[in-house]
Amino acid sequence: MNELELSRKEISRIDAEMAKLFEQRMRECETIAEYKKKCGLSIRDTDREEELIARNRKMIESADVESYYIRFMRNTIDLSCAYQSRLMKGMRVTYCGVEGAFAYMAAKRMFPEAELVPFADFADAYRAVESGEFDCAVLPLENSAAGEVGTVMDLLFSGSLYVNQVIDLPVVHNLMAPSGASIDGIKTVVSHPQALDQCGEYIRRHGFETLPYSNTALAAKHVKEAGDPSVAAIASDDTATLFGLDMLDRTINDVKNNTTRFAAFSRAQNRPTTPKKREDESFILVFTVRNEAGSLAQTLNIIGAHGFNMRSLRSRPMKELQWNYFFYIEAEGSIYNENGQDMLRELSAICAKLRLVGTYYTDLKTEG
């Protein structure tokens, strides 16, 4: 047997081992896919992927081989994600709105392989997940211009679901109309009241009349069905494509960095455990404090003393108790390490009610 045959025989042996290991790796992906489905997590986690490549490349001794190994790892990760995607195709996700609306776009980007089912009401979508009818609900937390979504905040406090994923979705409004229409011929614009308000300066400058509609996507559908070249809709570019409308003008928002934060709600709680601190790790708490002087300040001092940076603090009235409030906090850092658990124990001692709503990373890409 010559050197070529010996090398080929050795490669065949190695390939046989790699085939077994590859199958084992994909079997583990089945467990991961089931966990992500249960917790409402997206398939891709770019930070985790880069961390894995950076760690594994150190095991390659040959500099000549290293770049090829990195490519091998990226291909392997892509195959793992593709397999997980296939396994998660049976996932059922609710959102509030209609196909083409911003909530639909957020749900599609979080769960591209899932069955997406619209609900007309935030609470109905939320309860459908609580009942087990759906795996996950994608609902808005807040808009950078309009503020928090009060109904969803109340569900965070009163409901049982967890937030395990949050994305920031840029809200870009565009002017669209039936084929053949022109801006000069537009007299009336139709859209959701918030969208009309967010494009108020543009509307006034052009002298348009406004007609409020329940949803931006439904407004676009109405304009398409009416076929009136003097009536245009304000909605997303995805909506224009969906209903076959001509785009007359793009990005007509008064505020160009308008963004809505959407959260994925599921029945199971994700408990991330990473070997090192991730800068993009955050958590959400809702709580009530005892009716005593300094109770809220004491709560905030405990959070600060444990080194957590609070990004958001809000209060919401409790519907069942007049002039009583619950508080909502988002903070940066890991809640599952020893420091985080110590903080929760201290808070439990002084809060009348304390609930860890969830943890999430903010590294999910939101580009289309």
N, C-alpha and C positions, 0 to 999 in steps of 0.2 A: 504494500500500500504506500503510494507516494505522499509527499507533503500536502498536495492539493486534496487528495482523498481523505487524509487524516483531518485536515482543517474542516472539510465539509461534514465529516462524521461528528466532529466536536460541535459544530454549529447546529447540527440536527439534534444533538443531545441538549444543547442549551435551549433551542427552540421548544423542545418538548417540555422543559421545565418552565419556560416563560408562558407557554400555553396554559399550563395548570395554574400558574400564578395569576395570569390575566383573568381566567375564569373565576378564581377566588376573589379577585379585586372587584369584578362585576357583580358577584354575589353580595358583596358588602354594599355595593351601590344600590341594591334592592332595598336593603335596610335603611340606607340614607334617604332614598326616594320616599319610602313610607313615612319616615320621620318628618321630612319636609312637607309632605302632603298633610300630615296631622297637625303640624304647627304653622301652616300657611307661609312657608318660606319659599323663596325663588330658587331655581336650580343653580344659577351661577352665583358664586361668591368670589369676586375677583381678588380680594385681600387674601383669602384662604388659599387660592390657587397660586398666587405669587409667593406666598409664604412657603408653600409646599415645594415649589421649584427651587427657591433660594436655599432651602434646607437640604434637598436631595442632591443638588448639583455639587455640594461640598464632598459628596462621597465618590465623585469621579476624580481619579488621580491624574488622568491624561488630559492636558490642556487641549490637545488636538481633538479629543473626543467630546469635550464638554459641550460645545455648541450643538452637536448632534443629539446629545442626551437631552438638552433643554427642549429641542424640537420634538423629540420622542415623548417627553413628559407633557408638553402642550397638546400633542395629538391624543395621548392617552386620556388626559383630562377632558378633552372635547368629546371623545368616545363615551366616557363615563357620563357626561352631562346629557349626551344624546340618548343614552340608555335610560337614564333617569326621566328624561322628557317623555319617552315612550311609556314608561310605567305610570307617569302622572297624568296621562291623557284622560283618565276617568275622573279627574278631579272636577268638582262642581263649585263654582265661585259666584257669589251674588255681588251686585253693585247697585247703586241708586242712580236711576236715569234711564237712558235708552242707548242703543247702539250708535256710536259716533260721538257721544258726549265725553267730556273730560274724564269722568269716572270710568267709563268704558275703556278709554285709552290707558288709564292707570292700571286697571285690572288686566288688560291685554299685555302690558309690559311686564307686570309681575308674574303672570301665569299664562304664557302664550299658548300652551297646549290644553288649557282647561276649558270646560264648557262654561260659558259666561251667561248668567241669567239676570235680567234687569228686574229691579223692584222699584215701585213708585215712592217708597217711604224708607227712611233710614232705619227706623225701628223694626219694620217688617223684615228688611234684609238681615239685620242683626239677629232677630229672633229665629229666623230660618236656619242660621248656623247653630244657635244654641239648641234647637230642637233636633239637630243631627241631619236635617234635610239637605244641607249644603256643608261643604268642607271649610269654606272661608268666605268672608265678606270684605270687600274693599270699599272703605268709606273715607270721606275727607275729614281731616282734623282741623285745618285752618287754611285761610288764604292770606297772602302777604298784604293785600289791600283791604279785604273785608273783615279780617280777623277770624276768631274761632268759630267753629260750627257747633252751636250750643247744644243741639239735639244729640250729636255724637258724643260731646263731652259728658252729657248726662248719662248716656248709655255706658260710658267707661266706668262711671261710678256705681250705677245700679245693676249693671249686667255682670255676666260671668266669663266673658270672652277675654282673650289676651291679645295684645299687640306684639307681633314678632317681626314685623317688617314695616318700614316707612320709606316712601320715596317722595321726592320733590318733583312735581310735574309743572313745567313752565306753561302758563296759560297765555296762549297767543290767539288773539281775536282777528278774524279776517272778514272782509266784505265779499259776499258771494250772491249770485243771482242766476236766473235761468239763462240758457244759451242765447247769445245775441244782445243781451242787455249791456248798457254802459253806465258809468258813474254819473254822467251828465243827465241821464234819464231817470235816475233813482229818486223817488219822492219819499218812500217809507222804508224804514229798517225794522226788522222783527228779530227779537232775541229775548233771552232771559233778562229780567230787570237788572241783575248785577252786571251782566255783560254790557247792557245799554249804558249803565252808569260808568263802567270802566272805560267806555269809549265815548264819553260825553263830549269832550272837547272836539273830537273828530266829527261827531254827529252835528254839533252846533255850527262848526265851520262850514259844513256842506248844506246846512239848512234842512236836514232830513226830519220828517215826522217819525215818531217811534211807536211801536206796537209791542207791548210786553207779551212774552210767551213763557210757558212753564219750563222750557228746556231749550238750550241752544240747538241741539240736534233736531228736536221736534220743530223748532222754528225753521230750520233749513229744509226739513221735509215739507212743511207747509208752503214755503216759497216755491219749492220744486213742483208741487201738485197744483198750485195756483197758476203758475206759468206767466205771471204778470211781470213784464220787464221793468216796471216802475217800483217793484217791491224787492228788496234784498234782505238777506239774513246776515247776522253776525255770529260766526261760529268758528270751529277749528278747521284746519286744512283737510284733516281726515274726513270731516263731515262733508266737505265739498266733493271729495272723491266718492264718498259713499252714496250721495244723492245725485251725482252728476251735474253739479252746479259749476258755473264759470267763476273763477276767482277774479274779482274786480280790483281789490286792493288788499295788501298783506300787512300784518302787524299794526293794526290801527289802535291798539291800546294806548291810553294816555300815559300809563306807567309801563315801561317796557320790561321791567323785571318782575312782572306779576307772576306769582307762583302759588300753587296749591299743594299742600302736603296731604298725601293719602296714606292710610294705614291698612294693613291686612290683619283682620281679626279671625282668630281660630279658637277652638275649644281647648287645645293643649298649649302648655307654656313651654317655650324654648328656653333652655338653660345653657347658654354658651359657656364653654370652659376652654379658654385659650391659654397656652403656656406663657404668653407675654401679653402685656396690656395693649389693647388696640385703641388708637386715638379716636376712632369713630364709633366706639361702643357707648350706648346711652340706655337709660331706663326711664320709665314713667311710673309715678306714684300718685294715687288719689287718697285723700285722708280727711278726717274731721278732727278738730281739736276740742278739748274740754272747755266748757264755758267759764274760763278763769283768766284773769289778767296775765298777759305775757305768754299765753300758751302757744300762739303761732310763732312768736319770736323765738321761743325755746326750741320749737321744731326746726326752724330754719338754722338756728345756731348749731344744732346737732349735725345737720347735713353739711354745713360749712366746715365744722370741726373735723369731719372725716375726709375733707379734701375734695368733695364733689362740687363741680361748677354747675350751678343751676342756670339753665338756658331759658326756662320759662316758669312763671308762677302765675296761676290764675285762680279766681274764686268763682263759684257758681252757686246760685240759690238752691236749697234743697226743697223740692216741691211739696214734700209731705210735712215739712216743719217750717212755718213762716218765720222769716228773718234769721234763719240758720243757713250756713254755707258749708260746702265742701271745697277742698283745695286740690289743685292739679299742679304737679311739678314734673318737669323734664330736666334731667341732669346728666352730665357726661361721666362716664366711667363704668366699671364693672360692679354690679351689685352682688355677684356670686362669689367674690373672693372673701377672705376673712374680714377685711375692713368693711365691705358692704354689708355682710351679715351682722356684724357688730352694730352698724348704724341702724339696721332694721329692728334689731332687738331693743335698742334705746328708744326708737320712735314708737314702737309698740307699747312701751310703758307709759307714754304720755298722750298718745292719740286715741280718741274714742273709737275711731275706725281707721284702719290702714290697709290699703290693698296695693300690691305690686301688680300693675296692669301688664307690664311686659318689658322686654329688652329688645334692642334692635341695633343693627349697624346701618350707617348712612352711606355705604359705598356702592349701592345699586345704581347702575347707569340708567339715566332716563332719556337718552337720546333715542330717536326713532330708528 
